Amino acid sequence: MSEPILEPVTLETDRLILRAPVPADIDAIFAACQDEEIQRWTVVPSPYRRADAEFFVDRLATEGWATGRNPIWCVVEKQTGALVGTQSLAARGPGAAEVGYWTAAEARGRGYGLEALHAVCRWGVAERDLRRLEWVAYVGNEPSLALARKAGFTLEGTLRSYAAQRGAYLDAWMGSLLASELAI
């Protein structure tokens, strides 16, 4: 087995810890991904099975960190240790990466997604030398659009038949945040 290109990194904010997923997170990820909104607006399988959470932790997140191509974090509340969401940063070419995120239903409206997204963007620019952060969401995902805008992303347009979801290609919005626009 080859050496990892990127060791998992833990990020910390005032209220949150962002860390690599571990097997102890499987039940919480499974429970959160039962939410119809997460299934509607992301690429998680629907219906979402416990085996899908196991794959996410044991394979997708592990390989994402090992290759350095898609670091994935579980976002947990410092005070309670509760899983409140996930964040990811998938490589999209030299100096560019796409942010991805979901927030658990019971944690929405508390600013956790924005706080975590800021941390991931700052890390990407400072540690991965990113010049461009991209955000993509299926057309109609207004909560994701609102969060991206609050984080400073500029909506660039609609990409027709762009983003795959369960065998279909859907129209997607794309936005960007440049390193020069990010307050580190």
VENMOTA-V724595 format. One record per pair of residues at least 24 apart in sequence whose ideal C-beta (glycine too) atoms are under 10 Angstrom apart, sorted by the first residue. I is the first residue (numbers start at 1). J is the second residue. D is the distance in whole Angstrom. If there is no record, write none. Layout:
i-><I/I>
j-><J/J>
d-><D/D>
This chain:
i-><1/2/2/3/4/4/4/4/4/4/5/5/5/5/5/6/6/6/6/6/6/6/6/6/6/7/7/7/8/8/8/8/8/8/8/8/9/9/9/9/9/10/11/11/11/11/11/11/11/11/11/11/11/12/12/13/13/13/13/13/13/13/13/13/14/14/15/15/15/15/15/15/15/15/15/15/15/16/16/16/16/16/16/16/16/16/16/16/16/16/16/16/17/17/17/17/17/17/17/17/17/18/18/18/18/18/18/18/18/18/18/18/18/18/18/19/19/19/19/20/20/20/20/20/20/20/20/20/21/21/21/21/21/21/21/21/21/21/21/21/21/21/22/22/22/22/23/23/23/23/24/24/24/24/25/25/25/25/25/25/25/25/26/26/26/26/26/26/26/26/26/27/27/28/28/28/28/28/28/28/28/29/29/29/29/29/29/29/29/29/29/30/30/30/31/31/31/31/32/32/32/32/32/32/32/32/32/32/33/33/33/34/35/35/35/35/35/35/36/37/37/37/37/37/37/37/38/38/38/38/38/38/39/39/39/40/40/40/40/41/41/41/41/41/41/41/41/41/42/42/42/42/42/42/42/42/42/43/43/43/43/43/43/44/44/44/44/45/46/46/56/60/61/61/64/64/64/64/67/68/69/70/70/70/71/71/71/71/71/71/72/73/73/73/73/73/74/75/75/75/75/75/75/75/75/75/75/75/75/76/76/77/77/77/82/82/83/84/84/84/84/84/84/85/85/85/85/86/87/87/87/87/87/87/87/88/89/89/89/89/89/89/89/89/90/90/91/91/91/92/92/92/92/92/93/93/94/94/94/94/95/95/95/95/95/95/95/96/96/96/96/96/96/96/97/97/97/97/97/97/97/97/97/98/98/98/98/98/98/98/99/99/99/99/99/99/99/99/99/99/99/100/100/100/100/100/101/101/101/101/101/101/102/103/103/103/108/108/109/111/111/113/113/113/113/113/113/113/114/114/114/114/114/115/116/116/117/117/117/117/117/117/117/118/118/118/118/118/118/120/121/121/121/121/121/121/121/121/121/122/122/122/123/124/124/124/125/125/125/125/125/125/125/126/126/126/129/130/130/130/130/131/131/131/132/132/132/132/132/132/133/133/133/133/133/133/133/134/134/134/134/135/135/135/135/135/135/136/136/136/136/136/136/137/137/137/137/137/137/138/138/138/138/138/138/138/139/139/139/139/139/140/140/140/140/141/141/142/144/144/145/145/148/148/148/148/148/149/151/151/151/152/152/152/152/152/152/153/153/153/154/154>
j-><66/66/67/66/62/63/65/66/67/68/65/66/67/68/69/64/65/66/67/68/69/70/71/127/128/65/66/68/61/62/64/65/66/71/72/73/65/71/73/123/127/73/71/73/75/87/116/118/119/120/122/123/127/78/119/75/78/112/114/115/116/118/119/122/78/115/75/76/77/78/79/84/110/111/112/115/116/73/75/76/77/78/79/84/85/87/111/112/113/115/116/119/73/74/75/76/77/78/81/116/119/71/72/73/74/75/76/85/86/87/115/116/119/120/123/73/74/75/76/57/61/62/64/65/71/72/73/74/53/56/57/58/60/61/62/64/65/72/73/74/83/86/57/58/61/74/53/54/57/58/57/74/81/83/53/56/57/61/74/76/83/86/50/51/52/53/54/55/56/57/58/53/83/53/74/76/81/82/83/84/104/53/54/56/57/61/74/83/86/102/104/54/56/57/83/104/105/106/83/84/85/86/102/103/104/105/106/107/86/102/104/105/102/103/104/105/106/108/105/102/103/105/108/141/143/144/85/86/102/103/104/105/102/165/166/138/140/141/165/102/137/138/140/141/142/143/144/165/86/100/101/102/137/138/141/144/165/100/138/163/164/165/166/86/102/165/166/166/165/166/86/88/86/88/88/89/90/91/91/128/97/97/98/100/97/120/123/124/127/128/100/101/116/119/120/123/116/101/102/103/104/107/112/113/115/116/117/119/120/112/116/107/110/112/106/107/107/108/110/112/113/115/116/112/113/116/117/116/113/116/117/119/120/121/123/120/120/121/123/124/128/130/133/134/134/136/124/128/130/130/132/133/134/136/132/134/129/130/131/132/125/128/129/130/131/132/179/124/130/131/132/133/134/176/121/124/125/128/130/131/132/133/134/132/133/134/135/136/174/176/124/133/134/135/136/147/148/151/153/175/177/134/135/136/137/144/135/137/144/147/148/151/144/143/144/147/143/147/143/147/150/143/144/146/147/148/150/151/146/147/148/150/151/151/147/151/147/148/150/151/152/153/177/150/151/152/182/183/184/151/151/152/153/177/179/181/182/183/184/182/183/184/184/177/179/182/177/178/179/180/181/182/184/179/182/184/179/177/178/179/182/178/179/180/176/177/178/179/180/181/175/176/177/178/179/181/182/174/175/176/177/172/173/174/175/176/177/162/163/172/173/174/175/163/170/172/173/174/175/162/163/165/170/171/172/173/163/170/171/172/173/170/171/172/173/172/173/173/173/175/173/175/173/174/175/176/177/175/175/177/182/176/177/178/181/182/183/177/178/181/178/181>
d-><9/8/10/9/9/10/7/4/8/8/9/7/6/4/8/9/6/7/8/4/9/10/7/9/9/7/9/10/9/9/9/5/9/7/9/8/8/7/8/7/7/8/10/7/9/9/8/10/5/7/8/6/10/8/8/9/8/9/10/5/7/7/5/10/8/7/10/10/6/6/7/9/8/8/7/6/9/10/6/7/6/6/10/7/9/10/10/6/10/6/6/7/9/9/8/5/8/6/9/10/10/10/10/4/7/5/8/9/9/6/9/6/6/7/9/6/6/9/7/9/6/8/9/6/8/7/7/7/9/7/4/9/9/4/8/9/9/6/8/5/9/8/7/10/9/8/10/8/6/7/9/10/10/10/8/9/6/9/5/8/6/9/7/10/10/5/6/10/8/5/8/8/9/9/8/9/10/8/4/9/8/4/9/6/7/10/8/7/8/10/9/8/9/10/8/8/10/10/6/9/8/8/7/9/4/7/9/9/10/8/9/9/8/9/7/5/9/10/9/9/9/7/9/9/8/10/10/10/5/9/8/8/10/10/9/8/9/8/9/8/7/6/8/5/10/8/6/9/10/8/9/6/9/9/9/9/8/9/10/8/7/6/8/10/8/10/10/8/9/7/8/9/9/9/7/9/8/10/9/8/9/9/9/8/9/8/9/9/10/9/8/9/7/9/7/9/10/8/9/8/9/8/6/8/9/5/9/9/9/10/10/8/9/7/8/8/8/9/8/5/8/10/8/6/6/6/10/9/8/5/7/8/5/10/10/8/6/8/8/5/8/8/8/10/9/10/10/9/9/9/8/9/6/9/9/10/10/10/9/10/10/9/7/6/4/6/8/10/7/7/4/8/6/9/9/6/10/7/5/10/8/6/7/10/8/4/7/6/9/10/8/6/7/5/9/10/8/8/8/10/8/10/8/8/9/10/9/10/8/8/9/10/9/9/10/8/8/10/10/10/9/9/9/10/5/10/9/9/10/6/10/5/6/10/10/10/7/8/9/5/10/9/10/9/6/9/9/9/10/10/7/8/9/6/9/10/6/10/9/7/8/5/10/10/9/9/9/9/5/9/10/6/6/9/9/6/8/9/9/6/9/7/5/8/6/8/6/7/10/10/9/7/4/8/8/9/8/6/7/5/8/10/8/7/4/7/7/8/6/5/7/5/8/8/10/6/5/8/8/9/6/7/5/7/6/8/9/7/4/6/6/9/9/10/9/9/8/10/8/10/6/8/8/10/5/9/8/8/9/7/9/10/5/9/6/7/8/5/10/9/8/8>
